[in-house]
Amino acid sequence: MPMQAHTTADTARAANAATAANKQVIDGFLAAVNERRVDDFAGCLARDVIDHNKIIYGEEDRPGAAFDGFRQQLAAFGEFAVATDELIAEGDTVVARLTVSGRHTGSHPRMPEPTHRAFSVEQIWVFTLREGKIAEIRAVSDRLGMFLQLGWDWPTAD
């Protein structure tokens, strides 16, 4: 019996270490976004990362397109910040509750002409990690709130 307890404790320690490592990957990725270190994205995102909800309107529907989606988003918002309000992890999944803010200063597929208006909205991103990198991204965002704050028209059709 003591051997089994030791094995169970070892398994729990390994799981906790893996969960902590996954949260560190997400922290590192969000820091790279905040600091606009796009060249560092490859250290956090799998080459074929799947972006299920598309970071930016018009993003290609193919593995790896998230790299360009993040680049376009950063280009459209001269001021852009992602503040982590909560980070929850279990297994290979990390959920981040975020406050995302920025100022529209560049071309965006939804609004090519900058409005120079600011926004701040809550978002929830769900990351799936494989082999120490983000393999999948799902997100829920207050897009209506963002559009209203930025002065963008709500799309009638996509």
DSSP file with accessible surface (Angstrom, degrees, kcal/mol):
  #  RESIDUE AA STRUCTURE BP1 BP2  ACC     N-H-->O    O-->H-N    N-H-->O    O-->H-N    TCO  KAPPA ALPHA  PHI   PSI    X-CA   Y-CA   Z-CA
    1    1 A M     >        0   0  176      0, 0.0     4,-2.0     0, 0.0     3,-0.3   0.000 360.0 360.0 360.0 -44.4    0.0    0.0    0.0
    2    2 A P  H  >  +     0   0  110      0, 0.0     4,-2.2     0, 0.0     5,-0.2   0.879 360.0  56.2 -58.2 -34.2    2.7    2.6    0.8
    3    3 A M  H  > S+     0   0  139      1,-0.2     4,-2.2     2,-0.2     5,-0.1   0.919 107.0  48.6 -63.2 -41.4    4.2    2.0   -2.7
    4    4 A Q  H  > S+     0   0  124     -3,-0.3     4,-2.7     2,-0.2    -1,-0.2   0.911 109.9  51.4 -66.1 -41.8    0.8    2.9   -4.3
    5    5 A A  H  X S+     0   0   60     -4,-2.0     4,-2.5     2,-0.2    -1,-0.2   0.912 110.0  50.1 -60.7 -41.6    0.5    6.1   -2.2
    6    6 A H  H  X S+     0   0  101     -4,-2.2     4,-2.5    -5,-0.2    -2,-0.2   0.930 111.4  48.4 -63.0 -42.8    4.0    7.1   -3.3
    7    7 A T  H  X S+     0   0   73     -4,-2.2     4,-2.4     2,-0.2    -2,-0.2   0.913 111.3  49.9 -64.4 -42.0    3.0    6.5   -7.0
    8    8 A T  H  X S+     0   0   85     -4,-2.7     4,-2.4     2,-0.2    -1,-0.2   0.920 111.4  48.7 -63.4 -42.5   -0.2    8.5   -6.6
    9    9 A A  H  X S+     0   0   37     -4,-2.5     4,-2.5     2,-0.2    -2,-0.2   0.910 111.1  50.1 -64.4 -41.2    1.7   11.3   -5.0
   10   10 A D  H  X S+     0   0   61     -4,-2.5     4,-2.4     2,-0.2    -2,-0.2   0.909 110.4  50.2 -62.6 -41.8    4.3   11.3   -7.8
   11   11 A T  H  X S+     0   0   92     -4,-2.4     4,-2.5     2,-0.2    -2,-0.2   0.917 110.9  48.9 -62.8 -43.6    1.5   11.3  -10.4
   12   12 A A  H  X S+     0   0   49     -4,-2.4     4,-2.5     2,-0.2    -2,-0.2   0.914 111.2  49.8 -63.2 -42.0   -0.1   14.3   -8.7
   13   13 A R  H  X S+     0   0  142     -4,-2.5     4,-2.3     1,-0.2    -2,-0.2   0.912 111.4  48.9 -63.3 -41.8    3.2   16.2   -8.5
   14   14 A A  H  X S+     0   0   63     -4,-2.4     4,-2.4     2,-0.2    -2,-0.2   0.911 111.5  49.2 -64.8 -41.9    3.8   15.5  -12.2
   15   15 A A  H  X S+     0   0   52     -4,-2.5     4,-2.5     2,-0.2    -2,-0.2   0.915 111.5  49.2 -64.0 -42.5    0.3   16.7  -13.2
   16   16 A N  H  X S+     0   0  112     -4,-2.5     4,-2.5     1,-0.2    -2,-0.2   0.895 111.1  50.1 -63.1 -39.8    0.8   19.8  -11.1
   17   17 A A  H  X S+     0   0   63     -4,-2.3     4,-2.4     2,-0.2    -2,-0.2   0.911 111.2  48.3 -65.4 -41.8    4.1   20.5  -12.7
   18   18 A A  H  X S+     0   0   51     -4,-2.4     4,-2.4     2,-0.2    -2,-0.2   0.914 111.9  49.4 -65.1 -41.7    2.6   20.0  -16.2
   19   19 A T  H  X S+     0   0   30     -4,-2.5     4,-2.2     2,-0.2    -2,-0.2   0.931 111.6  48.6 -62.8 -44.6   -0.3   22.4  -15.4
   20   20 A A  H  X S+     0   0   50     -4,-2.5     4,-2.0     1,-0.2    -2,-0.2   0.910 110.9  51.1 -61.9 -40.7    2.2   25.0  -14.1
   21   21 A A  H  X S+     0   0   44     -4,-2.4     4,-1.8     2,-0.2    -1,-0.2   0.904 108.7  51.4 -64.4 -40.5    4.3   24.7  -17.2
   22   22 A N  H  X S+     0   0   22     -4,-2.4     4,-1.9     1,-0.2    -1,-0.2   0.910 108.8  50.6 -63.5 -41.1    1.2   25.1  -19.4
   23   23 A K  H  X S+     0   0   72     -4,-2.2     4,-2.9     1,-0.2    -1,-0.2   0.891 107.2  54.9 -64.5 -35.4    0.2   28.3  -17.5
   24   24 A Q  H  X S+     0   0  140     -4,-2.0     4,-2.7     2,-0.2    -1,-0.2   0.883 104.7  53.4 -65.0 -36.9    3.8   29.6  -18.0
   25   25 A V  H  X S+     0   0   29     -4,-1.8     4,-2.5     2,-0.2    -1,-0.2   0.938 111.4  45.7 -61.7 -44.4    3.5   29.1  -21.8
   26   26 A I  H  X S+     0   0    0     -4,-1.9     4,-2.9     2,-0.2     5,-0.3   0.936 112.1  50.5 -66.1 -45.0    0.3   31.2  -21.8
   27   27 A D  H  X S+     0   0   79     -4,-2.9     4,-2.2     1,-0.2    -1,-0.2   0.922 112.4  48.4 -56.2 -43.3    1.8   33.8  -19.6
   28   28 A G  H  X S+     0   0   31     -4,-2.7     4,-2.2     2,-0.2    -2,-0.2   0.898 111.6  48.9 -65.2 -40.6    4.8   34.0  -22.0
   29   29 A F  H  X S+     0   0    0     -4,-2.5     4,-2.4     2,-0.2    -2,-0.2   0.943 111.8  47.9 -65.1 -47.0    2.5   34.2  -25.0
   30   30 A L  H  X S+     0   0    4     -4,-2.9     4,-2.7     1,-0.2    -2,-0.2   0.885 110.8  52.3 -64.0 -35.3    0.4   37.0  -23.5
   31   31 A A  H  X S+     0   0   29     -4,-2.2     4,-2.4    -5,-0.3    -1,-0.2   0.921 108.5  50.9 -64.1 -41.1    3.6   38.9  -22.6
   32   32 A A  H  <>S+     0   0    1     -4,-2.2     5,-2.6     2,-0.2     4,-0.3   0.903 111.0  48.7 -63.5 -39.9    4.9   38.5  -26.2
   33   33 A V  H ><5S+     0   0    1     -4,-2.4     3,-1.4     3,-0.2    -2,-0.2   0.957 112.7  47.5 -62.5 -50.3    1.5   39.9  -27.4
   34   34 A N  H 3<5S+     0   0   59     -4,-2.7    -2,-0.2     1,-0.3    -1,-0.2   0.852 117.0  42.4 -60.6 -35.4    1.7   42.9  -25.0
   35   35 A E  T 3<5S-     0   0  120     -4,-2.4    -1,-0.3    -5,-0.2    -2,-0.2   0.340 109.3-124.0 -94.1   4.9    5.3   43.6  -25.9
   36   36 A R  T < 5 +     0   0   92     -3,-1.4     2,-1.6    -4,-0.3     3,-0.2   0.807  55.2 154.8  56.9  35.0    4.6   43.1  -29.6
   37   37 A R    > < +     0   0   85     -5,-2.6     3,-1.9    -6,-0.2     4,-0.4  -0.506   6.9 164.8 -90.0  70.0    7.3   40.5  -29.9
   38   38 A V  G >   +     0   0   37     -2,-1.6     3,-1.3     1,-0.3     4,-0.4   0.805  69.5  63.1 -62.5 -28.5    5.8   38.7  -32.9
   39   39 A D  G 3  S+     0   0  142      1,-0.2     3,-0.4    -3,-0.2    -1,-0.3   0.737  98.7  57.4 -67.2 -20.6    9.0   36.9  -33.6
   40   40 A D  G X  S+     0   0   71     -3,-1.9     3,-1.3     1,-0.2     4,-0.5   0.558  81.0  87.4 -85.4  -8.5    8.6   35.2  -30.2
   41   41 A F  G X> S+     0   0    0     -3,-1.3     4,-3.3    -4,-0.4     3,-1.9   0.867  79.0  63.9 -58.3 -35.9    5.1   33.8  -31.1
   42   42 A A  G 34 S+     0   0   51     -3,-0.4    -1,-0.3    -4,-0.4    -2,-0.1   0.766  95.6  59.2 -63.1 -22.6    6.8   30.7  -32.6
   43   43 A G  G <4 S+     0   0   55     -3,-1.3    -1,-0.3    -4,-0.1    -2,-0.2   0.668 119.7  27.3 -76.8 -16.0    8.1   29.7  -29.2
   44   44 A C  T <4 S+     0   0   18     -3,-1.9    90,-3.7    -4,-0.5     2,-0.4   0.697 113.0  64.4-114.0 -35.2    4.6   29.6  -27.8
   45   45 A L  E  < S-a  134   0A   1     -4,-3.3    90,-0.2    88,-0.2    -1,-0.1  -0.818  81.8-119.5 -98.2 134.7    2.3   28.7  -30.8
   46   46 A A  E >   -     0   0A  14     88,-3.0     3,-2.0    -2,-0.4    18,-0.1  -0.379  29.5-115.4 -63.2 146.9    2.5   25.4  -32.6
   47   47 A R  E 3  S+     0   0A 202      1,-0.3    20,-0.2    -5,-0.1    -1,-0.1   0.863 117.5  39.4 -53.5 -35.3    3.3   26.0  -36.3
   48   48 A D  E 3  S+     0   0A  83     15,-0.1    -1,-0.3    16,-0.1    17,-0.1  -0.050  84.0 164.3-108.7  33.5   -0.1   24.6  -37.2
   49   49 A V  E <   -     0   0A   0     -3,-2.0    15,-3.3    14,-0.2     2,-0.6  -0.178  32.3-135.4 -52.8 139.0   -2.1   26.2  -34.4
   50   50 A I  E     -a  136   0A  57     85,-2.4    87,-2.6    13,-0.2     2,-0.8  -0.898  11.6-161.6-102.2 123.4   -5.8   26.1  -35.0
   51   51 A D  E >   -a  137   0A   6     -2,-0.6     3,-0.5    11,-0.3    87,-0.2  -0.856   8.0-175.0-104.0  95.9   -7.7   29.4  -34.3
   52   52 A H  T 3  S+     0   0   75     85,-2.4    86,-0.2    -2,-0.8    -1,-0.2   0.777  80.9  33.0 -66.7 -28.7  -11.3   28.2  -34.0
   53   53 A N  T 3  S-     0   0   74     84,-0.5    -1,-0.2    87,-0.0    85,-0.1   0.384 107.7-117.5-112.1   2.6  -12.9   31.7  -33.7
   54   54 A K    <   -     0   0   50     -3,-0.5    -2,-0.1    83,-0.2     3,-0.1   0.857   8.4-135.0  61.6 113.4  -10.5   33.8  -35.8
   55   55 A I  S    S+     0   0   30      1,-0.2     2,-0.4     2,-0.0    -1,-0.1   0.863  89.7  22.1 -62.9 -36.6   -8.6   36.5  -34.0
   56   56 A I  S >  S-     0   0    3     53,-0.0     3,-2.0    52,-0.0    -1,-0.2  -0.980  94.7 -94.2-138.1 144.8   -9.4   39.0  -36.8
   57   57 A Y  T 3  S+     0   0   97     -2,-0.4     3,-0.1     1,-0.3    53,-0.1  -0.304 111.4  23.3 -56.5 134.5  -12.1   39.2  -39.4
   58   58 A G  T 3  S+     0   0   62      1,-0.3    -1,-0.3    51,-0.1     3,-0.1   0.413  81.9 154.3  88.6  -1.7  -11.0   37.7  -42.7
   59   59 A E    <   -     0   0   16     -3,-2.0    -1,-0.3     1,-0.1     7,-0.1  -0.347  52.9-102.4 -59.3 136.4   -8.3   35.5  -41.1
   60   60 A E        -     0   0  114      5,-0.2     2,-1.4     1,-0.1    -1,-0.1  -0.275  23.7-124.4 -59.6 147.2   -7.7   32.5  -43.4
   61   61 A D  S    S+     0   0  143     -3,-0.1    -1,-0.1     4,-0.1   -11,-0.0  -0.649  73.7 102.1 -94.6  74.9   -9.3   29.2  -42.3
   62   62 A R  S >  S-     0   0  111     -2,-1.4     3,-1.9   -13,-0.1   -11,-0.3  -0.987  81.7 -83.3-152.1 152.9   -6.2   27.1  -42.2
   63   63 A P  T 3  S+     0   0   71      0, 0.0   -14,-0.2     0, 0.0   -13,-0.2  -0.323 114.8  21.3 -57.3 136.1   -3.7   25.8  -39.6
   64   64 A G  T >  S+     0   0   10    -15,-3.3     3,-1.4   -18,-0.1     4,-0.5   0.303  84.1 117.4  90.0  -8.9   -1.2   28.4  -38.6
   65   65 A A  T <>  +     0   0    3     -3,-1.9     4,-2.1   -16,-0.3     3,-0.4   0.737  58.6  78.2 -65.5 -19.2   -3.2   31.4  -39.8
   66   66 A A  H 3> S+     0   0    1    -17,-0.5     4,-2.8    -4,-0.2     5,-0.3   0.829  82.7  65.1 -60.2 -31.0   -3.3   32.7  -36.2
   67   67 A F  H <> S+     0   0   32     -3,-1.4     4,-1.8     1,-0.2    -1,-0.2   0.958 108.8  38.0 -56.1 -50.4    0.2   34.0  -36.6
   68   68 A D  H  > S+     0   0   70     -4,-0.5     4,-2.8    -3,-0.4     5,-0.2   0.869 112.3  59.5 -70.1 -35.3   -0.9   36.5  -39.3
   69   69 A G  H  X S+     0   0    0     -4,-2.1     4,-2.3     1,-0.2    -2,-0.2   0.934 107.8  44.7 -58.4 -46.3   -4.2   37.2  -37.4
   70   70 A F  H  X S+     0   0    8     -4,-2.8     4,-2.5     2,-0.2     5,-0.2   0.914 112.3  52.5 -65.1 -40.4   -2.3   38.4  -34.3
   71   71 A R  H  X S+     0   0  102     -4,-1.8     4,-2.1    -5,-0.3    -2,-0.2   0.931 111.1  47.0 -60.6 -44.9    0.1   40.5  -36.5
   72   72 A Q  H  X S+     0   0   60     -4,-2.8     4,-1.9     2,-0.2    -1,-0.2   0.904 111.3  51.4 -63.7 -41.7   -2.9   42.2  -38.2
   73   73 A Q  H  X S+     0   0   21     -4,-2.3     4,-1.3    -5,-0.2    -2,-0.2   0.930 111.0  47.3 -62.6 -44.8   -4.6   42.8  -34.9
   74   74 A L  H  < S+     0   0    6     -4,-2.5    -1,-0.2     1,-0.2    -2,-0.2   0.880 110.6  53.0 -65.1 -36.2   -1.5   44.4  -33.4
   75   75 A A  H  < S+     0   0   70     -4,-2.1    -1,-0.2    -5,-0.2    -2,-0.2   0.852 108.7  50.2 -66.9 -33.1   -1.0   46.6  -36.6
   76   76 A A  H  < S+     0   0    0     -4,-1.9    30,-2.4     1,-0.2    29,-1.6   0.749 110.6  52.1 -77.0 -24.2   -4.6   47.9  -36.3
   77   77 A F  E  <  -B  104   0A   0     -4,-1.3    27,-0.2    27,-0.2    -1,-0.2  -0.894  60.1-173.2-121.4 102.2   -4.2   48.9  -32.7
   78   78 A G  E    S+     0   0A  40     25,-0.8     2,-0.5    -2,-0.6    -1,-0.2   0.858  87.4  42.8 -61.0 -37.3   -1.2   51.1  -31.9
   79   79 A E  E    S+B  103   0A 110     24,-0.9    24,-2.1    -3,-0.1     2,-0.3  -0.962  78.8 158.0-107.1 124.1   -2.1   50.7  -28.2
   80   80 A F  E     +B  102   0A  27     -2,-0.5     2,-0.4    22,-0.3    22,-0.3  -0.963  10.2 173.0-150.3 128.6   -3.0   47.2  -27.3
   81   81 A A  E     -B  101   0A  39     20,-2.9    20,-2.5    -2,-0.3     2,-0.5  -1.000  18.4-160.6-141.6 142.1   -2.9   45.4  -24.0
   82   82 A V  E     -B  100   0A   4     -2,-0.4     2,-0.5    18,-0.2    18,-0.2  -0.977  14.3-168.0-120.8 111.1   -4.0   42.1  -22.7
   83   83 A A  E     -B   99   0A  50     16,-3.0    16,-2.4    -2,-0.5     2,-0.7  -0.897  18.6-133.7-103.0 127.3   -4.4   42.0  -18.9
   84   84 A T  E     +B   98   0A  60     -2,-0.5    14,-0.2    14,-0.2     3,-0.1  -0.706  28.3 171.6 -82.3 116.6   -4.8   38.6  -17.3
   85   85 A D  E    S-     0   0A  68     12,-2.8     2,-0.3    -2,-0.7    13,-0.2   0.749  71.8  -0.7 -91.1 -30.6   -7.7   38.7  -14.8
   86   86 A E  E     -B   97   0A  88     11,-1.7    11,-2.7     2,-0.0     2,-0.4  -0.960  56.4-164.0-161.5 141.0   -7.7   34.9  -14.1
   87   87 A L  E     +B   96   0A  29     -2,-0.3     2,-0.4     9,-0.2     9,-0.2  -0.984  13.5 179.3-132.9 118.9   -5.8   31.9  -15.4
   88   88 A I  E     -B   95   0A  91      7,-2.8     7,-3.5    -2,-0.4     2,-0.4  -0.977   4.9-174.1-124.0 133.4   -7.2   28.4  -14.8
   89   89 A A  E     +B   94   0A  22     -2,-0.4     2,-0.3     5,-0.2     5,-0.2  -0.972  15.1 167.4-132.9 144.1   -5.6   25.2  -16.0
   90   90 A E  E >   -B   93   0A 163      3,-2.5     3,-2.2    -2,-0.4   -74,-0.0  -0.915  67.1 -41.1-150.8 123.9   -6.4   21.5  -16.0
   91   91 A G  T 3  S-     0   0   48     -2,-0.3   -69,-0.1     1,-0.3    -1,-0.0  -0.316 125.1 -17.9  59.4-128.7   -4.5   19.0  -18.0
   92   92 A D  T 3  S+     0   0   78     -3,-0.1    37,-3.0    36,-0.0     2,-0.4   0.268 120.2  91.7 -94.8  13.8   -3.6   20.4  -21.4
   93   93 A T  E <   -BC  90 128A  45     -3,-2.2    -3,-2.5    35,-0.2     2,-0.4  -0.915  49.2-176.3-114.2 133.9   -6.2   23.2  -21.3
   94   94 A V  E     -BC  89 127A   0     33,-2.4    33,-3.2    -2,-0.4     2,-0.5  -0.998   8.8-159.8-127.1 129.1   -5.7   26.7  -20.0
   95   95 A V  E     -BC  88 126A  46     -7,-3.5    -7,-2.8    -2,-0.4     2,-0.5  -0.934   6.6-165.3-109.5 128.0   -8.5   29.2  -19.7
   96   96 A A  E     -BC  87 125A   0     29,-3.0    29,-2.6    -2,-0.5     2,-0.6  -0.964   9.9-159.2-116.8 123.0   -7.6   32.9  -19.5
   97   97 A R  E     +BC  86 124A  82    -11,-2.7   -12,-2.8    -2,-0.5   -11,-1.7  -0.916  32.0 179.9 -96.6 121.0  -10.2   35.5  -18.5
   98   98 A L  E     -BC  84 123A   0     25,-3.3    25,-2.5    -2,-0.6     2,-0.6  -0.860  38.0-141.5-126.3 154.8   -8.7   38.7  -19.9
   99   99 A T  E     -BC  83 122A  42    -16,-2.4   -16,-3.0    -2,-0.3     2,-0.5  -0.988  29.3-167.2-110.8 118.0   -9.4   42.4  -20.1
  100  100 A V  E     +BC  82 121A   1     21,-3.0    21,-2.7    -2,-0.6     2,-0.3  -0.923  11.6 170.2-110.3 131.4   -8.3   43.5  -23.6
  101  101 A S  E     +BC  81 120A  40    -20,-2.5   -20,-2.9    -2,-0.5     2,-0.3  -0.930   5.2 138.7-138.0 160.4   -7.9   47.2  -24.5
  102  102 A G  E     -BC  80 119A   6     17,-1.9    17,-2.4    -2,-0.3     2,-0.4  -0.985  41.8-107.4-178.5-180.0   -6.5   49.2  -27.3
  103  103 A R  E     -BC  79 118A  83    -24,-2.1     2,-1.0    -2,-0.3   -24,-0.9  -0.998  31.6-124.4-132.7 128.4   -6.8   52.2  -29.5
  104  104 A H  E     +B   77   0A   0     13,-2.3    12,-2.4    -2,-0.4   -27,-0.2  -0.590  52.9 142.0 -77.4 102.8   -7.7   51.9  -33.2
  105  105 A T        +     0   0   51    -29,-1.6     2,-0.2    -2,-1.0   -28,-0.2   0.427  56.0  44.6-121.6  -4.0   -4.8   53.6  -35.0
  106  106 A G  S    S-     0   0   16    -30,-2.4     9,-0.2    -3,-0.1   -30,-0.1  -0.776  96.6 -63.4-134.5 179.1   -4.3   51.4  -38.1
  107  107 A S        -     0   0   84     -2,-0.2     6,-0.1   -32,-0.1    -2,-0.1  -0.412  47.3-176.1 -68.5 136.9   -6.1   49.6  -40.9
  108  108 A H  B >   -E  111   0B   9      3,-0.9     3,-0.9    -2,-0.1     5,-0.1  -0.988  35.4-121.4-132.1 141.1   -8.4   46.8  -39.7
  109  109 A P  T 3  S+     0   0   55      0, 0.0    -1,-0.1     0, 0.0   -51,-0.1   0.823 116.0  44.9 -54.7 -30.8  -10.4   44.5  -42.1
  110  110 A R  T 3  S+     0   0   57      1,-0.3    43,-0.2   -53,-0.1    -3,-0.0   0.725 132.7  17.2 -82.2 -24.9  -13.7   45.6  -40.4
  111  111 A M  B <   -E  108   0B  40     -3,-0.9    -3,-0.9     1,-0.1    -1,-0.3  -0.699  64.7-175.2-151.1  88.9  -12.7   49.3  -40.4
  112  112 A P  S    S+     0   0   76      0, 0.0    -1,-0.1     0, 0.0    -2,-0.1   0.835  72.3  67.1 -60.0 -34.2   -9.9   50.3  -42.8
  113  113 A E  S    S-     0   0  144     -6,-0.1    -7,-0.1    -5,-0.1    -6,-0.0  -0.783  92.8-118.2 -91.9 125.4   -9.8   53.9  -41.6
  114  114 A P        -     0   0   39      0, 0.0    -9,-0.1     0, 0.0    -7,-0.1  -0.297  18.4-164.7 -60.9 139.6   -8.6   54.4  -38.0
  115  115 A T        -     0   0   43      2,-0.2   -10,-0.1    -9,-0.2     3,-0.1   0.577  26.0-139.7 -94.8 -16.9  -11.2   56.0  -35.6
  116  116 A H        +     0   0  111    -12,-2.4     2,-0.2     1,-0.2   -11,-0.1   0.638  57.8 135.1  62.2  17.5   -8.5   56.7  -33.0
  117  117 A R        -     0   0  123     33,-0.3   -13,-2.3   -13,-0.2    -1,-0.2  -0.638  50.0-128.6 -93.9 155.6  -11.0   55.6  -30.4
  118  118 A A  E     -C  103   0A  43     -2,-0.2     2,-0.3   -15,-0.2   -15,-0.2  -0.623  20.3-169.1-102.5 158.8  -10.2   53.3  -27.5
  119  119 A F  E     -C  102   0A   6    -17,-2.4   -17,-1.9    -2,-0.2     2,-0.3  -0.969  11.6-172.2-140.9 158.8  -11.9   50.2  -26.2
  120  120 A S  E     +C  101   0A  62     -2,-0.3     2,-0.3   -19,-0.2   -19,-0.2  -0.883  21.6 159.9-151.7 118.3  -11.7   47.9  -23.2
  121  121 A V  E     -C  100   0A   6    -21,-2.7   -21,-3.0    -2,-0.3     2,-0.3  -0.945  38.4-111.3-138.4 158.7  -13.6   44.6  -23.2
  122  122 A E  E     +C   99   0A 100     -2,-0.3    20,-1.3   -23,-0.2     2,-0.3  -0.719  36.5 179.4 -89.4 141.2  -13.6   41.3  -21.3
  123  123 A Q  E     -CD  98 141A  17    -25,-2.5   -25,-3.3    -2,-0.3     2,-0.5  -0.973  20.1-149.9-137.4 154.2  -12.6   38.2  -23.3
  124  124 A I  E     -CD  97 140A  66     16,-2.7    16,-2.6    -2,-0.3     2,-0.4  -0.994  15.2-170.7-126.4 121.4  -12.2   34.5  -22.4
  125  125 A W  E     -CD  96 139A  17    -29,-2.6   -29,-3.0    -2,-0.5     2,-0.5  -0.944   7.9-158.6-113.0 135.5   -9.6   32.5  -24.3
  126  126 A V  E     -CD  95 138A  43     12,-3.5    12,-2.2    -2,-0.4     2,-0.4  -0.963  13.2-166.7-114.9 118.5   -9.4   28.7  -24.1
  127  127 A F  E     -CD  94 137A   0    -33,-3.2   -33,-2.4    -2,-0.5     2,-0.5  -0.885  10.5-159.2-107.8 137.0   -6.0   27.3  -25.1
  128  128 A T  E     -CD  93 136A  14      8,-2.2     7,-3.3    -2,-0.4     8,-1.7  -0.970  17.0-157.2-110.7 128.0   -5.2   23.7  -25.8
  129  129 A L  E     - D   0 134A   4    -37,-3.0     2,-0.4    -2,-0.5     5,-0.2  -0.837  14.2-179.8-109.1 143.7   -1.5   22.8  -25.5
  130  130 A R  E >  S- D   0 133A 123      3,-2.6     3,-1.7    -2,-0.4    -2,-0.0  -0.987  73.6  -6.5-139.0 132.2    0.4   20.0  -27.0
  131  131 A E  T 3  S-     0   0  202     -2,-0.4     3,-0.1     1,-0.3    -1,-0.1   0.861 130.8 -53.6  52.5  38.8    4.1   19.3  -26.6
  132  132 A G  T 3  S+     0   0   40      1,-0.2     2,-0.3   -86,-0.0    -1,-0.3   0.581 119.1  94.8  79.1  10.3    4.6   22.6  -24.7
  133  133 A K  E <  S- D   0 130A  79     -3,-1.7    -3,-2.6   -88,-0.0     2,-0.5  -0.943  84.3 -96.6-132.8 156.9    3.0   24.9  -27.3
  134  134 A I  E     +aD  45 129A   0    -90,-3.7   -88,-3.0    -2,-0.3    -5,-0.3  -0.577  41.7 170.6 -72.1 118.3   -0.5   26.3  -28.0
  135  135 A A  E     +     0   0A   9     -7,-3.3   -85,-2.4    -2,-0.5     2,-0.3   0.696  63.5  23.0-102.0 -27.3   -2.1   24.0  -30.5
  136  136 A E  E     -aD  50 128A  30     -8,-1.7    -8,-2.2   -87,-0.2     2,-0.4  -0.997  59.8-164.0-143.7 145.7   -5.7   25.4  -30.4
  137  137 A I  E     +aD  51 127A   3    -87,-2.6   -85,-2.4    -2,-0.3   -84,-0.5  -0.999   8.6 175.2-130.8 130.9   -7.3   28.7  -29.5
  138  138 A R  E     - D   0 126A  98    -12,-2.2   -12,-3.5    -2,-0.4     2,-0.3  -0.981  13.5-177.5-126.4 144.5  -11.0   29.3  -28.8
  139  139 A A  E     - D   0 125A  27     -2,-0.4     2,-0.4   -14,-0.2   -14,-0.2  -0.996  23.3-160.1-147.2 149.4  -12.2   32.7  -27.7
  140  140 A V  E     + D   0 124A 107    -16,-2.6   -16,-2.7    -2,-0.3     2,-0.3  -0.998  25.4 178.0-125.1 130.3  -15.3   34.5  -26.6
  141  141 A S  E     - D   0 123A  33     -2,-0.4     2,-2.1   -18,-0.2     3,-0.3  -0.971  41.2-116.7-136.2 149.7  -15.3   38.3  -26.8
  142  142 A D     >  +     0   0   78    -20,-1.3     4,-2.1    -2,-0.3     5,-0.1  -0.553  47.3 162.3 -80.8  75.8  -17.6   41.2  -26.2
  143  143 A R  H  >  +     0   0  106     -2,-2.1     4,-3.1     2,-0.2     5,-0.2   0.874  68.9  55.5 -69.3 -36.3  -17.5   42.3  -29.8
  144  144 A L  H  > S+     0   0   92     -3,-0.3     4,-2.7     2,-0.2     5,-0.2   0.954 109.7  47.1 -61.0 -46.3  -20.6   44.4  -29.6
  145  145 A G  H  > S+     0   0   12      1,-0.2     4,-2.4     2,-0.2    -2,-0.2   0.910 113.2  49.2 -60.0 -40.9  -19.0   46.4  -26.7
  146  146 A M  H  X S+     0   0   13     -4,-2.1     4,-2.2     2,-0.2     6,-0.2   0.945 111.6  47.9 -63.5 -47.6  -15.8   46.7  -28.7
  147  147 A F  H  X>S+     0   0   14     -4,-3.1     5,-2.2     1,-0.2     4,-1.0   0.911 112.5  49.2 -61.0 -44.1  -17.6   47.9  -31.8
  148  148 A L  H ><5S+     0   0  117     -4,-2.7     3,-0.5    -5,-0.2    -1,-0.2   0.930 112.5  47.2 -62.0 -44.7  -19.7   50.5  -29.9
  149  149 A Q  H 3<5S+     0   0   67     -4,-2.4    -1,-0.2     1,-0.2    -2,-0.2   0.856 115.3  45.8 -65.8 -34.3  -16.6   51.9  -28.1
  150  150 A L  H 3<5S-     0   0    0     -4,-2.2   -33,-0.3    -5,-0.2    -1,-0.2   0.575 110.2-120.1 -85.4 -10.2  -14.7   52.1  -31.4
  151  151 A G  T <<5 +     0   0   34     -4,-1.0     2,-0.2    -3,-0.5    -3,-0.2   0.744  60.6 150.8  76.7  24.1  -17.5   53.7  -33.3
  152  152 A W      < -     0   0   13     -5,-2.2    -1,-0.3    -6,-0.2     2,-0.2  -0.613  50.1-111.2 -88.2 148.9  -17.6   50.8  -35.8
  153  153 A D        -     0   0  137     -2,-0.2    -1,-0.1   -43,-0.2     3,-0.0  -0.560  33.3-113.3 -73.4 141.0  -20.8   49.8  -37.6
  154  154 A W        -     0   0  142     -2,-0.2    -1,-0.1     1,-0.1   -10,-0.0  -0.594  39.7-109.1 -72.7 130.6  -22.2   46.4  -36.6
  155  155 A P        -     0   0   35      0, 0.0     3,-0.1     0, 0.0    -1,-0.1  -0.346  22.1-160.3 -64.4 141.6  -21.9   44.1  -39.6
  156  156 A T  S    S+     0   0  151      1,-0.3     2,-0.3    -3,-0.0    -2,-0.0   0.703  75.5   1.0 -92.0 -25.4  -25.2   43.1  -41.2
  157  157 A A              0   0   80      0, 0.0    -1,-0.3     0, 0.0     0, 0.0  -0.973 360.0 360.0-158.4 151.0  -23.8   40.0  -43.0
  158  158 A D              0   0  141     -2,-0.3     0, 0.0    -3,-0.1     0, 0.0  -0.885 360.0 360.0-115.9 360.0  -20.5   38.1  -43.2
